[in-house]
Amino acid sequence: MQLWHCGRASHSSFHPGEPAIAPSAIKIESDDSIHTPKGKEPYEVPHAITTAEIPTIIEEYRAAAENALEAGFDGIEVHSANGYLLDTFMQSKTNHRTDKYGGSIENRFNMLSDVLDAVLTVWASERVGVRLSPNGVFNDMGSPDFREQFTYAASRLDSYNLAYLHVMDGLAFGFHELGEPMTLKDFRAVYSGKLIGNCGYDQASAEQAIAAGDADMIAFGRPYISNPDLVERYANDWELNPEADMSTWYGGSGSEGYTDFPTYKS
């Protein structure tokens, strides 16, 4: 079960008029808008969460971890990627704080560290993973010091004995172009545990990354949406379905784009 908090990527329409929260009052700058119960609405300036409010958010993560355990899941992944709350705490673009949760590379890691400490009171570390997106531009992300920040984060996470570190190293969601993109090899240099790559891989590039020792596993998203039997197709070298258009993903009230993608027929 992936645990995540939308942070500034949410909207007051979801929270009885209360603004979304973020480390700093910096809104998403985008020509796009957010889907809300009222339709598409522009992004808003979030509320900069106070130091006194942060323990409540950390407790919500702990409670969510407890709920996942009680529900019977095998483990949890703490989502700290893609411009959602924990990612915005870690990145200098979105974190302009001067308390213990901002102002330096070390301090910007503290929110993720505190969340991990909380969920690890519920789960054994071997059942907890973390997801990062060092190269991503999604939700208006990308910081000039991204290489230093994520190298530090990975080195700190190495001491947690996690189930895995899940890195969106691929550039299929776009790249902020603020330096050379970080690779799995960069993370392997500072992280000794299980490493998962993600974003834009196909079977050949995934097998190459694993054979080179840069990753232990590769995760697939979009190919799996269009191919519910992706594992069997890769194992048997079967042709894949055409990639479904994003407008059909899990949408509407019926089966289209949800349960109607066909399995392989010889």
Stockholm file with secondary structure:
# STOCKHOLM 1.0

chainA/1-266         MQLWHCGRASHSSFHPGEPAIAPSAIKIESDDSIHTPKGKEPYEVPHAITTAEIPTIIEEYRAAAENALEAGFDGIEVHSANGYLLDTFMQSKTNHRTDKYGGSIENRFNMLSDVLDAVLTVWASERVGVRLSPNGVFNDMGSPDFREQFTYAASRLDSYNLAYLHVMDGLAFGFHELGEPMTLKDFRAVYSGKLIGNCGYDQASAEQAIAAGDADMIAFGRPYISNPDLVERYANDWELNPEADMSTWYGGSGSEGYTDFPTYKS
#=GR chainA/1-266 SS CEECCCGGGSCGGGTTTCCCEESSSCCCCCSSCEEETTEEECCCCCEECCTTTHHHHHHHHHHHHHHHHHHTCSCEEEECCTTSHHHHHHCTTTCCCCSTTSSSHHHHTHHHHHHHHHHTTTSCGGGEEEEECTTCCTTTCCCTTHHHHHHHHHHHHGGGCCSEEEECCSCTTCCCCSSSCCCHHHHHTTCCSCEEEESSCCHHHHHHHHHTTSCSEEECSHHHHHCTTHHHHHHTTCCCCCCCCGGGTTCSSSSTTTTCCCCCCC
#=GC SS_cons         CEECCCGGGSCGGGTTTCCCEESSSCCCCCSSCEEETTEEECCCCCEECCTTTHHHHHHHHHHHHHHHHHHTCSCEEEECCTTSHHHHHHCTTTCCCCSTTSSSHHHHTHHHHHHHHHHTTTSCGGGEEEEECTTCCTTTCCCTTHHHHHHHHHHHHGGGCCSEEEECCSCTTCCCCSSSCCCHHHHHTTCCSCEEEESSCCHHHHHHHHHTTSCSEEECSHHHHHCTTHHHHHHTTCCCCCCCCGGGTTCSSSSTTTTCCCCCCC
//
